[in-house]
Amino acid sequence: MPSPHRNQSNQNKWSQKYPLPSEEVSSYYFSVPQSMLDQLIQIRTLIYELAEADERIGMIQECLKWGEPSFLTPITKSGSTIRLAKVDDSMFGIYFNCKTTIAQEIAIQFPELNCDGKRALNFSTNQKIPKTKLIVCLKKALLYHKRKFQIDKEI
């Protein structure tokens, strides 16, 4: 349930195009600090926009996994799960499946980002999101199984 101190017009602005799928998912977003909420919604919107722009990704399913918003590609099965999570009041992470190479690829390609190379890409709430780089990172996850299949086919 949205907390009363949240700006209702901001909430309506982003929830109209990509409505929150359930009360449980809404509750998570509205439990984080406002500065983090704005950044999480920016990342969430990018995920949906990438899916709309690339038919290989297909429909996004947003649900809670480990109590945190998670994004899957249930129809195309092109992607590996992306999870957004609060680390503390001033930091959040984008988590990738640790059994994939996604975080390792991000750490190599973008050493300036705070990526552990195993599963997490972390951001501070006072940090501007590097949108262009983040799009590359999200696409690595959203198309992971398509990329893996192409690599396996070439071998």
mmCIF file of the C-alpha atoms, coordinates in Angstrom:
data_MODEL
# 
_entry.id   MODEL 
# 
loop_
_atom_site.group_PDB 
_atom_site.id 
_atom_site.type_symbol 
_atom_site.label_atom_id 
_atom_site.label_alt_id 
_atom_site.label_comp_id 
_atom_site.label_asym_id 
_atom_site.label_entity_id 
_atom_site.label_seq_id 
_atom_site.pdbx_PDB_ins_code 
_atom_site.Cartn_x 
_atom_site.Cartn_y 
_atom_site.Cartn_z 
_atom_site.occupancy 
_atom_site.B_iso_or_equiv 
_atom_site.pdbx_formal_charge 
_atom_site.auth_seq_id 
_atom_site.auth_comp_id 
_atom_site.auth_asym_id 
_atom_site.auth_atom_id 
_atom_site.pdbx_PDB_model_num 
ATOM 1   C CA . MET A 1 1   ? 0.000  0.000   0.000   1.00 0.00 ? 1   MET A CA 1 
ATOM 2   C CA . PRO A 1 2   ? 1.444  3.404   -0.936  1.00 0.00 ? 2   PRO A CA 1 
ATOM 3   C CA . SER A 1 3   ? 2.517  5.406   2.046   1.00 0.00 ? 3   SER A CA 1 
ATOM 4   C CA . PRO A 1 4   ? 0.763  8.746   2.523   1.00 0.00 ? 4   PRO A CA 1 
ATOM 5   C CA . HIS A 1 5   ? 3.961  10.786  2.102   1.00 0.00 ? 5   HIS A CA 1 
ATOM 6   C CA . ARG A 1 6   ? 4.497  9.571   -1.468  1.00 0.00 ? 6   ARG A CA 1 
ATOM 7   C CA . ASN A 1 7   ? 3.772  11.949  -4.308  1.00 0.00 ? 7   ASN A CA 1 
ATOM 8   C CA . GLN A 1 8   ? 0.578  10.580  -5.861  1.00 0.00 ? 8   GLN A CA 1 
ATOM 9   C CA . SER A 1 9   ? 1.152  12.284  -9.248  1.00 0.00 ? 9   SER A CA 1 
ATOM 10  C CA . ASN A 1 10  ? 4.616  10.673  -9.571  1.00 0.00 ? 10  ASN A CA 1 
ATOM 11  C CA . GLN A 1 11  ? 3.110  7.296   -8.754  1.00 0.00 ? 11  GLN A CA 1 
ATOM 12  C CA . ASN A 1 12  ? 0.377  7.738   -11.363 1.00 0.00 ? 12  ASN A CA 1 
ATOM 13  C CA . LYS A 1 13  ? 2.875  8.896   -13.971 1.00 0.00 ? 13  LYS A CA 1 
ATOM 14  C CA . TRP A 1 14  ? 4.856  5.643   -13.971 1.00 0.00 ? 14  TRP A CA 1 
ATOM 15  C CA . SER A 1 15  ? 2.158  3.187   -12.995 1.00 0.00 ? 15  SER A CA 1 
ATOM 16  C CA . GLN A 1 16  ? -0.156 4.019   -15.903 1.00 0.00 ? 16  GLN A CA 1 
ATOM 17  C CA . LYS A 1 17  ? 2.090  2.668   -18.650 1.00 0.00 ? 17  LYS A CA 1 
ATOM 18  C CA . TYR A 1 18  ? 3.477  -0.291  -16.681 1.00 0.00 ? 18  TYR A CA 1 
ATOM 19  C CA . PRO A 1 19  ? 1.016  -1.006  -13.863 1.00 0.00 ? 19  PRO A CA 1 
ATOM 20  C CA . LEU A 1 20  ? 2.289  -2.833  -10.830 1.00 0.00 ? 20  LEU A CA 1 
ATOM 21  C CA . PRO A 1 21  ? 1.174  -6.459  -11.140 1.00 0.00 ? 21  PRO A CA 1 
ATOM 22  C CA . SER A 1 22  ? 0.122  -7.110  -7.547  1.00 0.00 ? 22  SER A CA 1 
ATOM 23  C CA . GLU A 1 23  ? -0.317 -5.656  -4.088  1.00 0.00 ? 23  GLU A CA 1 
ATOM 24  C CA . GLU A 1 24  ? 2.738  -7.624  -2.939  1.00 0.00 ? 24  GLU A CA 1 
ATOM 25  C CA . VAL A 1 25  ? 4.981  -6.027  -5.586  1.00 0.00 ? 25  VAL A CA 1 
ATOM 26  C CA . SER A 1 26  ? 3.506  -2.576  -4.836  1.00 0.00 ? 26  SER A CA 1 
ATOM 27  C CA . SER A 1 27  ? 4.206  -3.057  -1.137  1.00 0.00 ? 27  SER A CA 1 
ATOM 28  C CA . TYR A 1 28  ? 7.872  -3.718  -1.824  1.00 0.00 ? 28  TYR A CA 1 
ATOM 29  C CA . TYR A 1 29  ? 8.341  -0.596  -3.939  1.00 0.00 ? 29  TYR A CA 1 
ATOM 30  C CA . PHE A 1 30  ? 6.558  1.601   -1.439  1.00 0.00 ? 30  PHE A CA 1 
ATOM 31  C CA . SER A 1 31  ? 8.641  0.283   1.451   1.00 0.00 ? 31  SER A CA 1 
ATOM 32  C CA . VAL A 1 32  ? 11.913 1.740   0.135   1.00 0.00 ? 32  VAL A CA 1 
ATOM 33  C CA . PRO A 1 33  ? 13.110 5.351   0.557   1.00 0.00 ? 33  PRO A CA 1 
ATOM 34  C CA . GLN A 1 34  ? 11.766 7.825   -2.039  1.00 0.00 ? 34  GLN A CA 1 
ATOM 35  C CA . SER A 1 35  ? 15.174 8.393   -3.662  1.00 0.00 ? 35  SER A CA 1 
ATOM 36  C CA . MET A 1 36  ? 15.571 4.630   -4.115  1.00 0.00 ? 36  MET A CA 1 
ATOM 37  C CA . LEU A 1 37  ? 12.001 4.248   -5.361  1.00 0.00 ? 37  LEU A CA 1 
ATOM 38  C CA . ASP A 1 38  ? 12.651 6.752   -8.143  1.00 0.00 ? 38  ASP A CA 1 
ATOM 39  C CA . GLN A 1 39  ? 15.737 4.832   -9.281  1.00 0.00 ? 39  GLN A CA 1 
ATOM 40  C CA . LEU A 1 40  ? 14.095 1.410   -9.032  1.00 0.00 ? 40  LEU A CA 1 
ATOM 41  C CA . ILE A 1 41  ? 11.157 2.660   -11.095 1.00 0.00 ? 41  ILE A CA 1 
ATOM 42  C CA . GLN A 1 42  ? 13.583 4.077   -13.669 1.00 0.00 ? 42  GLN A CA 1 
ATOM 43  C CA . ILE A 1 43  ? 15.232 0.640   -13.979 1.00 0.00 ? 43  ILE A CA 1 
ATOM 44  C CA . ARG A 1 44  ? 11.849 -1.125  -13.999 1.00 0.00 ? 44  ARG A CA 1 
ATOM 45  C CA . THR A 1 45  ? 10.681 1.130   -16.828 1.00 0.00 ? 45  THR A CA 1 
ATOM 46  C CA . LEU A 1 46  ? 13.853 0.394   -18.819 1.00 0.00 ? 46  LEU A CA 1 
ATOM 47  C CA . ILE A 1 47  ? 13.200 -3.350  -18.495 1.00 0.00 ? 47  ILE A CA 1 
ATOM 48  C CA . TYR A 1 48  ? 9.671  -2.982  -19.866 1.00 0.00 ? 48  TYR A CA 1 
ATOM 49  C CA . GLU A 1 49  ? 10.823 -0.623  -22.641 1.00 0.00 ? 49  GLU A CA 1 
ATOM 50  C CA . LEU A 1 50  ? 13.559 -3.032  -23.721 1.00 0.00 ? 50  LEU A CA 1 
ATOM 51  C CA . ALA A 1 51  ? 11.011 -5.847  -23.862 1.00 0.00 ? 51  ALA A CA 1 
ATOM 52  C CA . GLU A 1 52  ? 8.642  -3.727  -25.966 1.00 0.00 ? 52  GLU A CA 1 
ATOM 53  C CA . ALA A 1 53  ? 11.445 -2.768  -28.348 1.00 0.00 ? 53  ALA A CA 1 
ATOM 54  C CA . ASP A 1 54  ? 12.794 -6.292  -28.906 1.00 0.00 ? 54  ASP A CA 1 
ATOM 55  C CA . GLU A 1 55  ? 10.417 -9.102  -29.836 1.00 0.00 ? 55  GLU A CA 1 
ATOM 56  C CA . ARG A 1 56  ? 13.063 -11.677 -28.854 1.00 0.00 ? 56  ARG A CA 1 
ATOM 57  C CA . ILE A 1 57  ? 12.483 -10.670 -25.225 1.00 0.00 ? 57  ILE A CA 1 
ATOM 58  C CA . GLY A 1 58  ? 8.710  -10.751 -25.310 1.00 0.00 ? 58  GLY A CA 1 
ATOM 59  C CA . MET A 1 59  ? 6.374  -10.206 -22.391 1.00 0.00 ? 59  MET A CA 1 
ATOM 60  C CA . ILE A 1 60  ? 7.834  -9.414  -18.984 1.00 0.00 ? 60  ILE A CA 1 
ATOM 61  C CA . GLN A 1 61  ? 6.439  -11.099 -15.893 1.00 0.00 ? 61  GLN A CA 1 
ATOM 62  C CA . GLU A 1 62  ? 7.081  -9.152  -12.701 1.00 0.00 ? 62  GLU A CA 1 
ATOM 63  C CA . CYS A 1 63  ? 6.696  -10.962 -9.405  1.00 0.00 ? 63  CYS A CA 1 
ATOM 64  C CA . LEU A 1 64  ? 8.403  -11.298 -6.051  1.00 0.00 ? 64  LEU A CA 1 
ATOM 65  C CA . LYS A 1 65  ? 11.295 -13.730 -5.665  1.00 0.00 ? 65  LYS A CA 1 
ATOM 66  C CA . TRP A 1 66  ? 13.057 -13.776 -2.323  1.00 0.00 ? 66  TRP A CA 1 
ATOM 67  C CA . GLY A 1 67  ? 10.597 -11.013 -1.400  1.00 0.00 ? 67  GLY A CA 1 
ATOM 68  C CA . GLU A 1 68  ? 11.961 -8.633  -4.063  1.00 0.00 ? 68  GLU A CA 1 
ATOM 69  C CA . PRO A 1 69  ? 10.720 -7.474  -7.491  1.00 0.00 ? 69  PRO A CA 1 
ATOM 70  C CA . SER A 1 70  ? 11.922 -9.900  -10.143 1.00 0.00 ? 70  SER A CA 1 
ATOM 71  C CA . PHE A 1 71  ? 11.561 -9.846  -13.903 1.00 0.00 ? 71  PHE A CA 1 
ATOM 72  C CA . LEU A 1 72  ? 11.231 -12.943 -16.077 1.00 0.00 ? 72  LEU A CA 1 
ATOM 73  C CA . THR A 1 73  ? 10.564 -13.686 -19.748 1.00 0.00 ? 73  THR A CA 1 
ATOM 74  C CA . PRO A 1 74  ? 8.043  -16.538 -19.403 1.00 0.00 ? 74  PRO A CA 1 
ATOM 75  C CA . ILE A 1 75  ? 6.900  -16.787 -23.015 1.00 0.00 ? 75  ILE A CA 1 
ATOM 76  C CA . THR A 1 76  ? 10.160 -16.505 -24.959 1.00 0.00 ? 76  THR A CA 1 
ATOM 77  C CA . LYS A 1 77  ? 12.329 -17.782 -22.105 1.00 0.00 ? 77  LYS A CA 1 
ATOM 78  C CA . SER A 1 78  ? 15.022 -15.555 -23.602 1.00 0.00 ? 78  SER A CA 1 
ATOM 79  C CA . GLY A 1 79  ? 16.195 -14.082 -20.343 1.00 0.00 ? 79  GLY A CA 1 
ATOM 80  C CA . SER A 1 80  ? 17.626 -14.898 -17.001 1.00 0.00 ? 80  SER A CA 1 
ATOM 81  C CA . THR A 1 81  ? 15.840 -13.463 -13.963 1.00 0.00 ? 81  THR A CA 1 
ATOM 82  C CA . ILE A 1 82  ? 16.645 -9.873  -13.001 1.00 0.00 ? 82  ILE A CA 1 
ATOM 83  C CA . ARG A 1 83  ? 15.930 -8.932  -9.399  1.00 0.00 ? 83  ARG A CA 1 
ATOM 84  C CA . LEU A 1 84  ? 15.908 -5.443  -7.822  1.00 0.00 ? 84  LEU A CA 1 
ATOM 85  C CA . ALA A 1 85  ? 16.699 -5.213  -4.125  1.00 0.00 ? 85  ALA A CA 1 
ATOM 86  C CA . LYS A 1 86  ? 17.396 -2.718  -1.388  1.00 0.00 ? 86  LYS A CA 1 
ATOM 87  C CA . VAL A 1 87  ? 20.817 -3.335  0.194   1.00 0.00 ? 87  VAL A CA 1 
ATOM 88  C CA . ASP A 1 88  ? 20.401 -0.593  2.803   1.00 0.00 ? 88  ASP A CA 1 
ATOM 89  C CA . ASP A 1 89  ? 18.771 2.864   2.913   1.00 0.00 ? 89  ASP A CA 1 
ATOM 90  C CA . SER A 1 90  ? 21.402 4.334   0.593   1.00 0.00 ? 90  SER A CA 1 
ATOM 91  C CA . MET A 1 91  ? 22.210 1.408   -1.721  1.00 0.00 ? 91  MET A CA 1 
ATOM 92  C CA . PHE A 1 92  ? 20.346 -1.017  -3.955  1.00 0.00 ? 92  PHE A CA 1 
ATOM 93  C CA . GLY A 1 93  ? 21.350 -3.769  -6.297  1.00 0.00 ? 93  GLY A CA 1 
ATOM 94  C CA . ILE A 1 94  ? 20.378 -5.366  -9.567  1.00 0.00 ? 94  ILE A CA 1 
ATOM 95  C CA . TYR A 1 95  ? 20.846 -9.092  -9.104  1.00 0.00 ? 95  TYR A CA 1 
ATOM 96  C CA . PHE A 1 96  ? 21.469 -11.676 -11.797 1.00 0.00 ? 96  PHE A CA 1 
ATOM 97  C CA . ASN A 1 97  ? 21.439 -15.451 -11.513 1.00 0.00 ? 97  ASN A CA 1 
ATOM 98  C CA . CYS A 1 98  ? 24.808 -16.448 -10.029 1.00 0.00 ? 98  CYS A CA 1 
ATOM 99  C CA . LYS A 1 99  ? 24.905 -19.538 -12.279 1.00 0.00 ? 99  LYS A CA 1 
ATOM 100 C CA . THR A 1 100 ? 25.172 -17.304 -15.362 1.00 0.00 ? 100 THR A CA 1 
ATOM 101 C CA . THR A 1 101 ? 28.056 -15.239 -16.726 1.00 0.00 ? 101 THR A CA 1 
ATOM 102 C CA . ILE A 1 102 ? 26.047 -11.997 -16.748 1.00 0.00 ? 102 ILE A CA 1 
ATOM 103 C CA . ALA A 1 103 ? 27.682 -10.249 -13.771 1.00 0.00 ? 103 ALA A CA 1 
ATOM 104 C CA . GLN A 1 104 ? 31.129 -11.409 -14.868 1.00 0.00 ? 104 GLN A CA 1 
ATOM 105 C CA . GLU A 1 105 ? 30.548 -9.965  -18.347 1.00 0.00 ? 105 GLU A CA 1 
ATOM 106 C CA . ILE A 1 106 ? 29.369 -6.661  -16.835 1.00 0.00 ? 106 ILE A CA 1 
ATOM 107 C CA . ALA A 1 107 ? 32.398 -6.452  -14.526 1.00 0.00 ? 107 ALA A CA 1 
ATOM 108 C CA . ILE A 1 108 ? 34.740 -6.965  -17.486 1.00 0.00 ? 108 ILE A CA 1 
ATOM 109 C CA . GLN A 1 109 ? 32.935 -4.643  -19.903 1.00 0.00 ? 109 GLN A CA 1 
ATOM 110 C CA . PHE A 1 110 ? 32.254 -1.874  -17.366 1.00 0.00 ? 110 PHE A CA 1 
ATOM 111 C CA . PRO A 1 111 ? 34.955 -1.992  -14.662 1.00 0.00 ? 111 PRO A CA 1 
ATOM 112 C CA . GLU A 1 112 ? 33.891 1.484   -13.522 1.00 0.00 ? 112 GLU A CA 1 
ATOM 113 C CA . LEU A 1 113 ? 30.527 0.112   -12.347 1.00 0.00 ? 113 LEU A CA 1 
ATOM 114 C CA . ASN A 1 114 ? 30.162 -1.407  -8.910  1.00 0.00 ? 114 ASN A CA 1 
ATOM 115 C CA . CYS A 1 115 ? 29.678 -5.003  -10.056 1.00 0.00 ? 115 CYS A CA 1 
ATOM 116 C CA . ASP A 1 116 ? 30.923 -7.926  -7.973  1.00 0.00 ? 116 ASP A CA 1 
ATOM 117 C CA . GLY A 1 117 ? 31.364 -10.167 -11.034 1.00 0.00 ? 117 GLY A CA 1 
ATOM 118 C CA . LYS A 1 118 ? 29.222 -12.906 -9.479  1.00 0.00 ? 118 LYS A CA 1 
ATOM 119 C CA . ARG A 1 119 ? 25.641 -11.706 -9.201  1.00 0.00 ? 119 ARG A CA 1 
ATOM 120 C CA . ALA A 1 120 ? 25.194 -8.049  -8.212  1.00 0.00 ? 120 ALA A CA 1 
ATOM 121 C CA . LEU A 1 121 ? 25.450 -4.639  -9.795  1.00 0.00 ? 121 LEU A CA 1 
ATOM 122 C CA . ASN A 1 122 ? 25.160 -2.093  -6.964  1.00 0.00 ? 122 ASN A CA 1 
ATOM 123 C CA . PHE A 1 123 ? 24.189 1.561   -7.010  1.00 0.00 ? 123 PHE A CA 1 
ATOM 124 C CA . SER A 1 124 ? 24.117 4.298   -4.409  1.00 0.00 ? 124 SER A CA 1 
ATOM 125 C CA . THR A 1 125 ? 20.897 6.293   -4.177  1.00 0.00 ? 125 THR A CA 1 
ATOM 126 C CA . ASN A 1 126 ? 22.855 9.525   -4.683  1.00 0.00 ? 126 ASN A CA 1 
ATOM 127 C CA . GLN A 1 127 ? 24.428 8.175   -7.887  1.00 0.00 ? 127 GLN A CA 1 
ATOM 128 C CA . LYS A 1 128 ? 23.050 9.032   -11.323 1.00 0.00 ? 128 LYS A CA 1 
ATOM 129 C CA . ILE A 1 129 ? 22.059 5.845   -13.152 1.00 0.00 ? 129 ILE A CA 1 
ATOM 130 C CA . PRO A 1 130 ? 24.307 5.401   -16.229 1.00 0.00 ? 130 PRO A CA 1 
ATOM 131 C CA . LYS A 1 131 ? 21.371 4.690   -18.560 1.00 0.00 ? 131 LYS A CA 1 
ATOM 132 C CA . THR A 1 132 ? 23.323 3.694   -21.693 1.00 0.00 ? 132 THR A CA 1 
ATOM 133 C CA . LYS A 1 133 ? 25.519 1.235   -19.795 1.00 0.00 ? 133 LYS A CA 1 
ATOM 134 C CA . LEU A 1 134 ? 22.580 -0.057  -17.793 1.00 0.00 ? 134 LEU A CA 1 
ATOM 135 C CA . ILE A 1 135 ? 20.672 -0.839  -20.997 1.00 0.00 ? 135 ILE A CA 1 
ATOM 136 C CA . VAL A 1 136 ? 23.594 -3.013  -22.145 1.00 0.00 ? 136 VAL A CA 1 
ATOM 137 C CA . CYS A 1 137 ? 23.616 -4.787  -18.761 1.00 0.00 ? 137 CYS A CA 1 
ATOM 138 C CA . LEU A 1 138 ? 19.871 -5.397  -18.745 1.00 0.00 ? 138 LEU A CA 1 
ATOM 139 C CA . LYS A 1 139 ? 19.937 -6.706  -22.321 1.00 0.00 ? 139 LYS A CA 1 
ATOM 140 C CA . LYS A 1 140 ? 22.652 -9.179  -21.335 1.00 0.00 ? 140 LYS A CA 1 
ATOM 141 C CA . ALA A 1 141 ? 20.170 -10.651 -18.848 1.00 0.00 ? 141 ALA A CA 1 
ATOM 142 C CA . LEU A 1 142 ? 16.989 -10.288 -20.907 1.00 0.00 ? 142 LEU A CA 1 
ATOM 143 C CA . LEU A 1 143 ? 18.596 -12.075 -23.868 1.00 0.00 ? 143 LEU A CA 1 
ATOM 144 C CA . TYR A 1 144 ? 20.906 -14.398 -21.940 1.00 0.00 ? 144 TYR A CA 1 
ATOM 145 C CA . HIS A 1 145 ? 19.452 -17.684 -23.183 1.00 0.00 ? 145 HIS A CA 1 
ATOM 146 C CA . LYS A 1 146 ? 19.263 -16.443 -26.786 1.00 0.00 ? 146 LYS A CA 1 
ATOM 147 C CA . ARG A 1 147 ? 22.922 -15.368 -26.621 1.00 0.00 ? 147 ARG A CA 1 
ATOM 148 C CA . LYS A 1 148 ? 23.957 -18.632 -24.957 1.00 0.00 ? 148 LYS A CA 1 
ATOM 149 C CA . PHE A 1 149 ? 22.122 -20.631 -27.642 1.00 0.00 ? 149 PHE A CA 1 
ATOM 150 C CA . GLN A 1 150 ? 23.882 -18.678 -30.421 1.00 0.00 ? 150 GLN A CA 1 
ATOM 151 C CA . ILE A 1 151 ? 27.292 -19.250 -28.834 1.00 0.00 ? 151 ILE A CA 1 
ATOM 152 C CA . ASP A 1 152 ? 26.582 -22.975 -28.336 1.00 0.00 ? 152 ASP A CA 1 
ATOM 153 C CA . LYS A 1 153 ? 25.419 -23.245 -31.945 1.00 0.00 ? 153 LYS A CA 1 
ATOM 154 C CA . GLU A 1 154 ? 28.627 -21.651 -33.246 1.00 0.00 ? 154 GLU A CA 1 
ATOM 155 C CA . ILE A 1 155 ? 30.867 -24.094 -31.359 1.00 0.00 ? 155 ILE A CA 1 
# 
